[in-house]
Amino acid sequence: MTSNSQGDGRPPRSLALISNSAFSISNFRGPLVEAMVAAGVRVHALAPDFDEESRATIRALGAEPVDISLDRAGTGPFRELLDLARLKRVLRDLKPDAVFSYFAKPVIYGSLAAASARVPRRWAMVEGLGYVFNEHQDQRGLKRRILRRITEGLYKRAFARVERVFFLNQEDIDQFVGGGLLPPEKALKLGGIGVDLDWLRPAPPVLKPVTFVLAARLLREKGIVEFAEAARIVKAAHPGARFLLLGGLDPNPSGLRASEVEAWVAEGLLEWPGQVSDVREWIAASSVFVLPSFYREGVPRSIQEAMAMGRPIITTDNVGCRETVEEGVNGFLVPVRNAEALAEAMIRFIDRPELIAAMGGESRRLAEERFDVHRINAVILETFGIVPPRAA
């Protein structure tokens, strides 16, 4: 690997954006890609799972999709080294001026490969620390402890090769800086990845029946089991309450099985439409957004979306999640892994439905203050040295 090069400080004319998911590029990074393209930057969008639809979506943003090999959930050392070598070769062929990567493997492998391929400028974003750093796991086995040590070492090597690292919350910064993995001057807190407040407009909440919606990857750490258990408790006293679970199955080691979710559906606890293409219609059909996560979140995008649409929030007093709720103002915080406390918070909205619109209005206000994607992207672009056309 090459030494830590910070580039010459000039704005990039071409940039490789590296992710582990094609969908996340359009869904999470669409406005940023459009802003870079509008500023005259050639954007290469690198992901391992493009199909024809996602390629067309990326091209509509003005970027060029590029296939890479990356196993998001795998840990086999031979495959990992092979993917790193392949990514280095892709970057050497593309010859971008800069690389910006997000999610764990793209940050680690993208930064290391970019440095080895002599890409002049490199940035990374930590959107949450996820499974390996989760403090609330049932199993703290030797394998996970070893995996965490290896991951920390790889993060340290990757961070040594980037100019800045964007974070969404202070606790993640403290984790890396306090652990000696990142110099404090490289860390930059964004407070969230942001949402398009014009696209996500407030919608009148559904009050009959009171409807609770959870949107997430179907991982145990997202609190899906607790959501179903809370639904069982609530329905025993309020059988008319409705529960919506949005999200697809995930290959992560802690991913739920289809049979588990289907059993909840058969029991009448919840409805599961699976992965949905437009979350707005489902949030509009709800009263309250719920995310009982004990995952090591950044600042959950799903909560930001629900806040923008004027929904009160029930989430856990956990890293990242607590950044979205002012207790008793726009929602309630509950302890992690506590279905009874979650059910109690839900019943408060059923017993006092006037809270739904009042707290939902506060959610929208907070979203406007904290989660405007254009303001957040302006910070990222300024760090890159890219001047948007309207600011030129």
N, C-alpha and C positions, 0 to 999 in steps of 0.2 A: 504494500500500500504506500501511497505517497504521503508526504508530510502534510500538516494542516495548512492549506493554502486558502487565503481569504479573498483571492481574486484582485482585480484592479479597481474595484468600486464602481465601474461603469454600469449603467443600466443594461440589462440583458436584451439582446435582440431576438433571442430564441430561448425557450425554457421547456424543460421536460418536467411534467407533473406526474408523480409516481404514486399510484394507489394500489390497494389489493382488490378493488372492486370498481368495475366500469360504472355501475349504477351510482356509486358515491361521487364520482367526478361530476356528473350532471346534477345530481340531487344536492350535494353539499358544496360543490365548487363551481357550479354553473355561472353565477354572477361574477366570480373572480376571474374565471376563464374569459368571459365576455369583456370584462374591463381590460385585461391584458391584451386581448386581440385588438380591441378598439384603440389601444395605445401603440399599436404597431408591432407587438411582440408575437413571434411565431410560437405557438404552443403545441407541444407534442404531449398527448395524453396517454400514459402508459398504464396498462392494467392486464390481468391474466385471463379475464373472462368475457371478452367482447363477443356479442352476437350482432346480427345485422341491425337490429333495432337500436342497440346501444351505440354502434358505430355511427348510425345516422344521427342520433341525438348529439353525439360529440361533434360531428362535422357541422351540425346546425349552430353550435356555439362558436364555430370558427376555428376549432382545434383539429388536430389530426390524430386519430386513434392509432396506437402502436401496441401490438401484442407482446407480452412478456410472459415468462414462466415464473410462477410464484404460488406456492402452496400455503394458503392462509393459515390452515390449522395444523400443518405437518411439523414434525420436529426431527425427521430423519437427517442426520448430518451429511450424508452423501448428496441427497436431493438439495439440501440447503446450499452447499458449496457449489453445486452445479448451477442452481438458479442465480447465485451471486456472479459466477463467471459469465453466464448468459446475459445478465443485466449489464455487466461491464461492456460486453461486446455490442449490445444494442446502443448504449450511450456513446461508445466510440464511433459507431456508424452515424448516429444522429448529429454528433458534435454540437450539442446545445451550449449556450453561454452559461446556463444556470440549471440547477435542479431544485425542485421543491417537492418534498415527500411528506406523507402523513399516514397514520396508522403504524403499528409497531414494526412489522417486517419491511414495509417500504422505507421507513425512516432508517432502520439499521442497514439493510442491504442497499437501498438507494444511495445513502450517504457514502458508504464504503465503496460501492461500485463507481460512483461519480468521482470520488477522489482518485481512485485508481485509474479511471479513464481520463483524468486531467480536465474534468469540467471545472471552469474557473470559479464559479460561485455556487454555493450550496446552502440551502435552508431546510429546516424540518419543522414539523408541528406534532406535538403530543396531544392527542384528543382525549386521552384517558389511559390509565395504566392496565385496565382489563384483568383477565383471568389470573395471570402469573402473580400480580401484586395485590390480589384481593385479600383483604384482612378478615373476611367473614366466611371463609370456606369451612365446610365440615371436615374435610380431609386436608391435613397439613403433612402429607407424606414426604418421604425423602425425594421422590422424583420431582415434586413441585418445587421443593427448596433448591434442588440442583438446577432446575430450569430457571428459577429466578436469578440465581447467581450468574448463570451463563448469560441471561438476558441483560442483567445489569452491566456485565463486562462488555457486551456488544454495544449497548447504548453508549457507554463511556467512549469506546473507540469511535463510534459514529459521530457523537457530539464533538469530538476533537477535530472533526473534519468539516464542520459547518460554521457559518458566520453567526447565525442566530437560531434559537429554538423558540417557537411560539407555544404557549401553554394557554389552557382555558381557565384554570383555577390556581390559586396560590398554593394549595396543599400539594399539588403535583410538583410545582417548582421547588417547594421545601424538601420534598422527597428526594429529588435528584441533586439539588445543590447540597443539602445536608448530608447526603450519602457520598459526596465527593465525585459524582458522575458528571457534573456540569459546572463550569465557572459561573458565578451569579451574573456577571456582565453579559453573558450570552442569552439569558432568559428574558422573554418578553410575554407578559400576560395580556391576553385579548379579552377574557371574560366570557367567551362564547364564540362559536363560529358564525352565529347570526342567521337571521331569516329575512326573506323579502316581505316587508310589512305591507307592501301594496298587493302582493299576490295572496297573502294570508290576511284577509280582512275579517273583522269581527262579525260573528253570526249569532243571531238570537239563540240562546240555549234551549234545549228540549227540557221541559219540566214534567211532562207526563208521557211515559214514566221517567223518573230520574234514571239517567243512563250514564254508566261509568265506562270509559274507554281506556285501554292500554295499547300502545303501539310500540313494538320493540322486536328485535331478534329474539327468537324463542330459546333463550338461555335461562337456566335456573337462576343465575345471578341477577337477572332482570326482575326477579320477584314474581314470576309467572305463577308458581305454585301457591305463593301467598295470596295472589290475586284470586285464584280459584277458591282457596279456602275461605277467604273473606266473603266471596260471593255466596258461598254455602251458608255462612253465618247470617249475612244480611237477608238472604232470601227466606230464611226460617222465620224472620219477623216481618219482612216486607217482600212478599213473593212477587210483586209486580215490578221490582227493580230490574233493570236491564244491564247486562255486562257484555262489552265488546272486546275481543282480543284480536288485534291486528298484527300480522307478522308471519314470516315464513320460517320453516325449520332451518336449523343451522348445524354445520358439521363440527362445530366446536366440541371439545370433550364434554362440556356441560350442557350441550343442546338437548332439548326435550325430544321425546319420541312422538311421532304422530299419534300413536295409540293412546298416549297419556292425554293429549289435548282432545282427541275424539271422545274419550271417556267422559271428560267434563261436559262436552257438548251433549252427549247422550243423556247425561244426568240432568240436563237442563240448566246448568250453572251459567253458561256463557255461550256466545255466538263467536264463531271463528271463520271469518271470510278469507283468512290467509294473508299473503302479501298483497297489498293494494297499491294501485298505480297512482292514485290521487287521494292523499289523506284528508283533504279538506272536506269532502262530502261526509266522511265518517266523524270528523270532529264536529261538523255542523249538526250531525244527528245525535250529539251527546250533550251531557250536562256538565260532567266533571272529568278531567284527565287524571289518570293514575299511573304512577311509575314507582312501584315498591322495590327499587333496585338496591341490591347490596354489591353490585359490580363496582369496580373502581372507575367511575365515570369521569369525563372531562366536565362539560356542562351539557346535559342531554339535549340534542337537537329536537327530539320529539316534544319535550316540554316547552321549548322555545316556540315551536309551531303552535301548540295548543294555547299558549299565553297570547300569541299574536292574534288568535281567533277569539279571544275573550273567554277562555275557560279557566275556572279555578283549578288548582293543582293539589293533589295529594301525592307526596313523595316521601322518601326516607331522609332522615337526618344523617346523610352520608356524603362522602366526598363528591363534589360536583353537583349532586342533586340539591343540596341545601342552598346553593347559589341562586336558585330559581324561586324560592318561597320566602316571603316575609310572613312569619307565623301569624295567623289570624287576619291577615290583610288580603292576600290573594290565594290563600290555601292553608294547608296544614302539613306539618312534618311529623312522621311517625317513626318509631324505632325500626331498625332493620329486622327482617325475618320474624315479624310479629303480626300474624293474620288477625288476631283479636283487636289490636290497636288500629290496624288498617280498617277493619269493619266498623269500629266505633267512629272513625273519621268519616266514613261513607254515610253512616246513619245520621250524622249531624246535618249533612246536606239534605237527606230525605226528610228529617224532622223540621228543618228550617230552610225550605226551598228558596226563600228570599235571599239567602247567602249566595246562591249560584250566580245570579246576574251581578250582584254587588262585587263579589270577589273576582268574577270574570272581568269586570271593568278595570279592576286594579291590575290584573294580569296583563291586559293590553297596555296599560300605562307603563308598567315595568318593562315590557317588551320594547316599547318605543324608546325608553331610556337606555336600555342595556344591550339589546339584541338586534339593532338595525344592521343588516348585513353590509350595506354600503359604507357605513361608518367604520365597521370592523375591517372590511376589505381595504379601505383607504389606509389603515395602519399597515397592513401587509404590503400594499403597493409602495408605500413610502419607504418601508424597510428594504424592498427590492430596488428602490431607486427609479421606479416606473411612475411617470406622471400621466394620470388619465387625461384625455383630450379636453374635458370640460375645465380642468384645473390648469391647463397649459397657458 
